């Protein structure tokens, strides 16, 4: 059963952040419903993505996002599709 995983990633605003986060989200093999990247004045960036997937897949991707260089925080909210 699938639902919608919403990820919020806070990281250092490095030039390759988009590529690293995108490559990790690509493990789900599904195009995101929504994707937003915002650079902040204090040198960090916030990435928000909503993707259709199973709960276990979302948890796995959240753990992989935590392992990326310069990631400071990862928040996952999951809504069941039923």
Protein Blocks (a to p, Z undefined) as FASTA:
>chain_A
ZZdddddddddddfklmmmmmmmmmmnopacfbdcddddfkopacddddddddfklmmmm
mmmmmmpghiabdcdddddfZZ
